[in-house]
Amino acid sequence: MVVALVYAFDTCLDRVQLLKKYYTSRGYEVKSVTSNFSHRKKALYDPSTDVVIPVREYHKNLSLDRILSHKQFAKGARKALCEIQPDLVHCIIPCNSLVKEMSKYKKEHGDVKIIYDIIDLWPESMPIEKYKDLLPFKIWKNTRDKYLSSGDVIFCECDLFKQYLRCGKVLYWSIDRDCLPMSPDLKEDELQFCYLGSINNIIDISMITAFLRECSILKKCALHIIGNGEKKEQFIQDVLAVGVNVIDHKEVYDQREKQEIFDQCNYGFNVMKSSVVVGLTMKSLDYMCAGLPIINTIQGDTKNFCEEWDIGFNIDRENIKEIASQVCLESMDMQLQRRRNIQNLYNTYFTTKHFNATLQEALERIYGG
């Protein structure tokens, strides 16, 4: 059996590797179809994969060039499938144009099975709340929603997306490695926090600095940063301005080095602007695997996990003072219990074993047994 993995962007490569590993373990031949444009770096690159679709470049997330680039990829991917003749297409969304083109492909090739794997909602997950009801954005959204019914299986990366789309089954992300042992090295007289990941325009910097300001009134605080991004310098200056020391680790790829940083920290920040529709972040999986509790603003799945599993605190503009006080005054025993709680949560929902079992169930539903 031939499986075509279709994905437009380099932002989903971790998921692609999990899928490829699963399908090849079943003896399937896997062909990957992607573009030659890095959405992360906004530059052309060589993905060194089976089929590479050349597309136009774009440099702004909100631009006509971006829409045209997506359409170009979707049409090119459909054409590539005519050459590959796959039995199964596993298509990662976005880009939304892919749903329309895969729907057309299925009409032309009735025996093919299609899985739509929705790992982001565009335009819903963009911080553009005042524009989302304008006609161009409605058309962009409908390019996805109108044709989703052509999928034999629809996966959503979190339950929040499933609620927005009113269909699908949750296929949570996983990290394809074992979690390292925790060795917490926490201080009684100081709080240390961590921010992991890209520092961009969807991060709520003002929320993080407001929370750190309140904590620093009661206790000495420091912030560890692992990552880069266009807003990084502003972030560092804003944190320093509220009297909190910053330790900039830049980008860290070695897992043991990263674990050593997490072991020094009391909490990790999982904080985005309220207009962003997302239920789970990859950074939160890193925190979970490492056993680092979170300070969270993400709605849906993560908010519920915080409340039900006691893995940290949900904050908003109204409760910042109250939560900061709790964090500063809580016992070391309570903090250590939360570290166990969050790693238990990871082992329950986010392991590769759980990821593969969800895929297996879907394939059995498609092909029967």
NORBELQUI-V389730 format. One line per field, one symbol per residue. psi: psi as a letter, one per 30 degrees, with the letter a starting at -180 (. if undefined). A space follows every 50 residues. Layout:
# NORBELQUI-V389730
psi->???
This chain:
# NORBELQUI-V389730
psi->kkkkjkkflffgeeeeeeeeeeeefgglkkkkjalgkjeefhlkljfhae kkjklkllfkejleeeeeeeeeeeeeeeeeefeehlekkjjkklkefeee eeeeeeefiffkkkkkjjfljkgegkihefffgleeeeeeeffeefgfff kekjkkflfeeeeefhllkkjkllkilkklkkikilkegkkklkkkakja ffkieeeeeeeeeeefeflkllkkkjlalfgeeeeeeeeefggkkkjjfb kkfkeeeeeeeeffkelkkijlkffkjkfkleeeeeeeefhjlljkfkab eeeeeeeefigakklaffgeeeeeeeefflleeeeeeeeeeeeeeefefg leeeeeeeeeeeeeeefj.
